């Protein structure tokens, strides 16, 4: 009883502020880390390519996933990487806000259809980045999604074989080279994997991870992410 009273008092004395706009959150949802206004500005992906979910061009086939290896059967993202979403991801990854995994997983749960089979495989971080951040954001998302979707989480199925530099400022080709041979996987013949990550940009990390799992015997590989880079950002990377 005292613990409940102390927690309630703490919410009054030290109420949460939205990580995006820094305004106080709604008093009816005192444990939220983002306010209802900022969350309402999340832009959901419209229905698009059957394989990758990217909105299709006016004329012609999808331009996002044709070069993906056959082992990647599908990929889905919940929201576009808009300003509000970018702020959430930044605080989650770099400012020690592990609790944002609950919000992120909830948005994915409400937006992305539950995979029919398989277990969730988080994209792993290298030891150095894990030590600096204190946690792997993809693993925290996978754990929350596993609880919501009632799917197992294969936390040690995929791991970093070597450290890589940050992908942020790299071109698509440089991203592919950066993550080539970056992963190793536990052999698991005929198992299905659902890769989990926070953001899908060019798909380089997804492709490298999926190929590694495929080479280790995993049969069907799909992917889900919280956010996806806006199309104009992809064009800027390619230029």
TIDREN-164188 format. One record per residue (C-alpha): x, y, z; residue number from 1. Coordinates in pm, 1 decimal, m for minus. Layout:
residues N
+----------+----------+----------+-----+
!       px !       py !       pz ! seq !
+----------+----------+----------+-----+
!        X !        Y !        Z ! NUM !
...
+----------+----------+----------+-----+
//
This chain:
residues 239
+----------+----------+----------+-----+
!       px !       py !       pz ! seq !
+----------+----------+----------+-----+
!      0.0 !      0.0 !      0.0 !   1 !
!    278.2 !    238.4 !     92.8 !   2 !
!    453.1 !    161.8 !   m238.3 !   3 !
!    139.0 !    248.6 !   m434.5 !   4 !
!     92.7 !    572.6 !   m238.8 !   5 !
!    456.9 !    670.4 !   m290.3 !   6 !
!    431.8 !    604.1 !   m664.4 !   7 !
!    117.3 !    814.4 !   m691.4 !   8 !
!    281.6 !   1097.0 !   m497.5 !   9 !
!    586.6 !   1081.5 !   m720.7 !  10 !
!    368.2 !   1125.9 !  m1028.3 !  11 !
!    221.7 !   1442.8 !   m877.7 !  12 !
!    552.8 !   1589.9 !   m761.7 !  13 !
!    756.6 !   1476.2 !  m1063.3 !  14 !
!    512.6 !   1430.3 !  m1352.9 !  15 !
!    644.2 !   1300.6 !  m1682.9 !  16 !
!    715.9 !   1536.9 !  m1968.6 !  17 !
!    676.7 !   1437.7 !  m2332.2 !  18 !
!   1015.9 !   1349.1 !  m2483.0 !  19 !
!    917.7 !   1524.8 !  m2806.4 !  20 !
!    756.7 !   1856.4 !  m2707.7 !  21 !
!    861.2 !   1859.7 !  m2339.2 !  22 !
!    507.5 !   1942.6 !  m2227.1 !  23 !
!    348.2 !   1762.0 !  m1932.0 !  24 !
!    171.7 !   1443.9 !  m2030.2 !  25 !
!   m200.8 !   1395.8 !  m1976.3 !  26 !
!   m273.5 !   1345.7 !  m1607.4 !  27 !
!   m492.0 !   1047.4 !  m1700.0 !  28 !
!   m183.8 !    869.8 !  m1840.9 !  29 !
!     92.0 !    973.5 !  m1599.4 !  30 !
!    334.1 !    696.8 !  m1696.9 !  31 !
!    344.7 !    785.5 !  m2066.7 !  32 !
!    667.0 !    931.3 !  m2206.7 !  33 !
!    500.6 !   1098.6 !  m2504.4 !  34 !
!    188.8 !   1313.0 !  m2504.1 !  35 !
!   m127.1 !   1232.3 !  m2698.3 !  36 !
!    m76.9 !   1525.8 !  m2936.2 !  37 !
!    269.3 !   1414.8 !  m3047.9 !  38 !
!    158.3 !   1053.9 !  m3074.8 !  39 !
!   m135.9 !   1160.8 !  m3293.8 !  40 !
!    117.0 !   1306.6 !  m3537.4 !  41 !
!    274.2 !    968.7 !  m3609.5 !  42 !
!    227.7 !    898.9 !  m3980.1 !  43 !
!    126.4 !    540.4 !  m4052.5 !  44 !
!    250.9 !    370.4 !  m4367.2 !  45 !
!    m22.0 !    328.5 !  m4625.7 !  46 !
!    m69.8 !     m6.4 !  m4797.7 !  47 !
!    200.2 !    m58.7 !  m5059.5 !  48 !
!    429.2 !   m327.7 !  m5198.9 !  49 !
!    321.8 !   m679.1 !  m5097.9 !  50 !
!    679.2 !   m769.5 !  m5011.3 !  51 !
!    826.5 !   m464.9 !  m4835.3 !  52 !
!    522.4 !   m248.1 !  m4763.9 !  53 !
!    674.0 !     58.6 !  m4931.4 !  54 !
!    417.4 !    278.5 !  m5113.0 !  55 !
!    430.9 !    196.6 !  m5481.9 !  56 !
!    528.4 !    454.1 !  m5746.8 !  57 !
!    259.3 !    587.7 !  m5976.8 !  58 !
!    401.8 !    384.2 !  m6265.0 !  59 !
!    600.0 !     62.4 !  m6251.6 !  60 !
!    702.3 !   m187.8 !  m5981.8 !  61 !
!    838.5 !   m120.8 !  m5634.6 !  62 !
!   1175.8 !     52.7 !  m5633.1 !  63 !
!   1263.3 !    m22.8 !  m5270.9 !  64 !
!   1306.3 !   m400.1 !  m5248.3 !  65 !
!   1399.8 !   m540.5 !  m5596.9 !  66 !
!   1764.2 !   m589.6 !  m5495.3 !  67 !
!   1683.9 !   m758.2 !  m5165.2 !  68 !
!   1799.2 !  m1122.5 !  m5153.1 !  69 !
!   1524.7 !  m1386.1 !  m5194.9 !  70 !
!   1566.1 !  m1495.7 !  m4832.7 !  71 !
!   1390.7 !  m1174.3 !  m4718.7 !  72 !
!   1027.2 !  m1265.2 !  m4771.8 !  73 !
!    861.4 !   m954.9 !  m4628.5 !  74 !
!    919.9 !   m643.0 !  m4420.9 !  75 !
!    673.0 !   m414.8 !  m4246.8 !  76 !
!    715.4 !    m85.5 !  m4061.0 !  77 !
!    460.3 !     89.3 !  m3841.8 !  78 !
!    528.2 !    459.9 !  m3900.7 !  79 !
!    732.6 !    700.0 !  m4109.5 !  80 !
!   1043.1 !    854.2 !  m3953.9 !  81 !
!    879.7 !   1195.1 !  m3912.3 !  82 !
!   1005.8 !   1462.8 !  m3671.9 !  83 !
!    810.9 !   1325.5 !  m3375.9 !  84 !
!    913.8 !    966.9 !  m3443.1 !  85 !
!   1276.8 !   1067.2 !  m3496.5 !  86 !
!   1277.7 !   1234.8 !  m3154.0 !  87 !
!   1135.8 !    921.2 !  m2992.9 !  88 !
!   1398.8 !    700.5 !  m3159.1 !  89 !
!   1681.6 !    938.1 !  m3069.6 !  90 !
!   1586.0 !    952.2 !  m2700.5 !  91 !
!   1531.6 !    575.9 !  m2694.4 !  92 !
!   1874.8 !    497.8 !  m2838.7 !  93 !
!   2097.8 !    771.0 !  m2705.1 !  94 !
!   1939.8 !    933.9 !  m2398.2 !  95 !
!   1873.7 !    633.6 !  m2173.5 !  96 !
!   1497.6 !    600.5 !  m2216.9 !  97 !
!   1450.2 !    219.6 !  m2223.4 !  98 !
!   1087.3 !    266.6 !  m2117.2 !  99 !
!   1007.4 !    392.6 !  m2467.2 ! 100 !
!   1020.2 !     29.8 !  m2580.8 ! 101 !
!    669.3 !    m12.1 !  m2436.9 ! 102 !
!    531.2 !    275.0 !  m2648.8 ! 103 !
!    715.3 !    161.7 !  m2961.1 ! 104 !
!    599.5 !   m198.5 !  m2929.6 ! 105 !
!    242.3 !    m83.7 !  m2867.7 ! 106 !
!    242.1 !    120.8 !  m3190.5 ! 107 !
!    383.3 !   m176.3 !  m3383.6 ! 108 !
!    131.9 !   m413.1 !  m3224.9 ! 109 !
!   m158.4 !   m190.6 !  m3326.6 ! 110 !
!    m27.8 !   m131.1 !  m3679.7 ! 111 !
!    150.0 !   m443.6 !  m3803.9 ! 112 !
!    m27.7 !   m776.3 !  m3843.2 ! 113 !
!     96.0 !  m1048.2 !  m3609.7 ! 114 !
!    335.6 !  m1285.1 !  m3789.9 ! 115 !
!    172.8 !  m1621.6 !  m3852.0 ! 116 !
!    474.8 !  m1820.0 !  m3737.3 ! 117 !
!    826.8 !  m1797.5 !  m3607.2 ! 118 !
!   1008.8 !  m1622.9 !  m3327.2 ! 119 !
!   1135.1 !  m1268.3 !  m3292.9 ! 120 !
!   1506.5 !  m1214.4 !  m3358.4 ! 121 !
!   1636.3 !   m870.6 !  m3255.5 ! 122 !
!   1911.3 !   m709.9 !  m3461.4 ! 123 !
!   2211.3 !   m726.9 !  m3226.8 ! 124 !
!   2444.1 !   m444.8 !  m3128.0 ! 125 !
!   2817.7 !   m482.0 !  m3093.9 ! 126 !
!   2961.6 !   m504.0 !  m2743.6 ! 127 !
!   3096.5 !   m148.9 !  m2750.3 ! 128 !
!   2763.2 !      9.9 !  m2842.3 ! 129 !
!   2576.4 !   m208.1 !  m2595.0 ! 130 !
!   2815.3 !   m100.0 !  m2321.4 ! 131 !
!   2777.7 !    269.2 !  m2410.6 ! 132 !
!   2395.5 !    261.0 !  m2432.9 ! 133 !
!   2337.4 !     13.7 !  m2154.5 ! 134 !
!   2094.3 !   m192.8 !  m2362.4 ! 135 !
!   2011.2 !   m304.2 !  m2714.8 ! 136 !
!   1702.2 !   m112.9 !  m2826.7 ! 137 !
!   1598.3 !   m384.6 !  m3074.7 ! 138 !
!   1604.8 !   m645.5 !  m2797.1 ! 139 !
!   1381.4 !   m433.4 !  m2571.3 ! 140 !
!   1132.1 !   m387.7 !  m2856.5 ! 141 !
!   1138.0 !   m761.0 !  m2933.8 ! 142 !
!   1067.0 !   m851.8 !  m2571.3 ! 143 !
!    765.7 !   m619.8 !  m2558.1 ! 144 !
!    637.3 !   m741.6 !  m2895.5 ! 145 !
!    685.5 !  m1101.4 !  m2789.8 ! 146 !
!    463.6 !  m1034.8 !  m2489.8 ! 147 !
!    195.3 !   m863.2 !  m2700.2 ! 148 !
!    203.9 !  m1112.2 !  m2987.3 ! 149 !
!    267.5 !  m1415.8 !  m2762.0 ! 150 !
!    567.1 !  m1513.1 !  m2973.5 ! 151 !
!    903.8 !  m1642.3 !  m2849.4 ! 152 !
!   1207.3 !  m1415.0 !  m2861.8 ! 153 !
!   1529.5 !  m1578.6 !  m2979.0 ! 154 !
!   1767.5 !  m1342.1 !  m2803.3 ! 155 !
!   2087.2 !  m1525.6 !  m2893.4 ! 156 !
!   2002.2 !  m1647.2 !  m3243.4 ! 157 !
!   2193.6 !  m1364.1 !  m3410.3 ! 158 !
!   2502.4 !  m1182.8 !  m3284.6 ! 159 !
!   2764.0 !   m936.9 !  m3406.4 ! 160 !
!   3074.2 !  m1103.4 !  m3543.4 ! 161 !
!   3248.7 !   m765.8 !  m3564.0 ! 162 !
!   3190.9 !   m403.7 !  m3470.5 ! 163 !
!   3064.4 !   m165.3 !  m3739.1 ! 164 !
!   3066.8 !    211.7 !  m3771.4 ! 165 !
!   2739.1 !    401.6 !  m3750.8 ! 166 !
!   2529.3 !    385.9 !  m4067.8 ! 167 !
!   2380.2 !    734.9 !  m4035.5 ! 168 !
!   2594.3 !    926.9 !  m4285.7 ! 169 !
!   2675.6 !    640.8 !  m4524.8 ! 170 !
!   2545.7 !    596.6 !  m4879.1 ! 171 !
!   2344.3 !    281.5 !  m4959.8 ! 172 !
!   2647.9 !    104.7 !  m5109.4 ! 173 !
!   2864.7 !    201.1 !  m4815.2 ! 174 !
!   2597.8 !     73.9 !  m4575.4 ! 175 !
!   2600.3 !   m265.4 !  m4746.4 ! 176 !
!   2977.7 !   m285.1 !  m4726.5 ! 177 !
!   2974.0 !   m175.1 !  m4362.9 ! 178 !
!   2745.5 !   m458.8 !  m4247.6 ! 179 !
!   2870.8 !   m730.0 !  m4484.1 ! 180 !
!   2988.5 !  m1026.4 !  m4273.8 ! 181 !
!   2898.5 !   m828.9 !  m3958.9 ! 182 !
!   2669.0 !  m1101.9 !  m3821.6 ! 183 !
!   2685.9 !  m1463.9 !  m3718.9 ! 184 !
!   2389.7 !  m1687.8 !  m3643.0 ! 185 !
!   2308.3 !  m1999.9 !  m3447.2 ! 186 !
!   2217.1 !  m2290.1 !  m3675.5 ! 187 !
!   1844.8 !  m2364.5 !  m3666.2 ! 188 !
!   1720.3 !  m2572.3 !  m3957.2 ! 189 !
!   1364.4 !  m2499.0 !  m4069.4 ! 190 !
!   1296.0 !  m2234.4 !  m3804.2 ! 191 !
!   1117.1 !  m1913.2 !  m3900.9 ! 192 !
!   1259.7 !  m1576.9 !  m3794.6 ! 193 !
!   1101.0 !  m1233.7 !  m3763.1 ! 194 !
!   1381.5 !   m977.9 !  m3748.8 ! 195 !
!   1309.8 !   m681.1 !  m3520.9 ! 196 !
!   1472.2 !   m336.9 !  m3536.2 ! 197 !
!   1388.1 !     23.4 !  m3456.4 ! 198 !
!   1434.7 !    186.6 !  m3799.6 ! 199 !
!   1450.1 !     60.7 !  m4157.2 ! 200 !
!   1644.6 !    297.4 !  m4382.8 ! 201 !
!   1796.4 !    139.6 !  m4693.1 ! 202 !
!   1753.8 !   m217.9 !  m4571.0 ! 203 !
!   2128.2 !   m292.9 !  m4564.1 ! 204 !
!   2130.8 !   m422.2 !  m4206.5 ! 205 !
!   1815.4 !   m624.8 !  m4265.4 ! 206 !
!   1963.1 !   m784.5 !  m4576.8 ! 207 !
!   2291.0 !   m877.6 !  m4408.1 ! 208 !
!   2114.6 !  m1023.1 !  m4104.2 ! 209 !
!   1866.6 !  m1220.2 !  m4316.8 ! 210 !
!   2137.4 !  m1368.0 !  m4537.5 ! 211 !
!   2330.9 !  m1476.8 !  m4227.9 ! 212 !
!   2024.1 !  m1647.7 !  m4082.3 ! 213 !
!   1945.0 !  m1810.3 !  m4416.0 ! 214 !
!   2298.0 !  m1948.0 !  m4440.8 ! 215 !
!   2254.4 !  m2091.6 !  m4089.9 ! 216 !
!   1947.8 !  m2287.4 !  m4195.3 ! 217 !
!   1661.3 !  m2058.9 !  m4098.2 ! 218 !
!   1380.3 !  m2126.9 !  m4342.7 ! 219 !
!   1151.9 !  m1823.4 !  m4360.5 ! 220 !
!   1270.8 !  m1474.1 !  m4270.6 ! 221 !
!   1055.0 !  m1164.1 !  m4237.0 ! 222 !
!   1114.8 !   m832.6 !  m4061.4 ! 223 !
!    929.7 !   m567.8 !  m3862.2 ! 224 !
!   1048.6 !   m222.6 !  m3757.5 ! 225 !
!    899.6 !     69.4 !  m3570.2 ! 226 !
!    990.0 !    338.7 !  m3825.1 ! 227 !
!   1094.5 !    371.8 !  m4186.5 ! 228 !
!   1299.2 !    647.9 !  m4347.5 ! 229 !
!   1096.8 !    890.1 !  m4555.1 ! 230 !
!   1138.1 !    846.6 !  m4932.8 ! 231 !
!   1309.2 !   1184.6 !  m4981.8 ! 232 !
!   1571.2 !   1084.1 !  m4723.4 ! 233 !
!   1647.1 !    770.8 !  m4924.7 ! 234 !
!   1692.5 !    979.9 !  m5239.2 ! 235 !
!   1930.8 !   1209.1 !  m5052.2 ! 236 !
!   2139.1 !    909.9 !  m4938.5 ! 237 !
!   2159.9 !    778.8 !  m5294.1 ! 238 !
!   2275.4 !   1110.5 !  m5441.8 ! 239 !
+----------+----------+----------+-----+
//
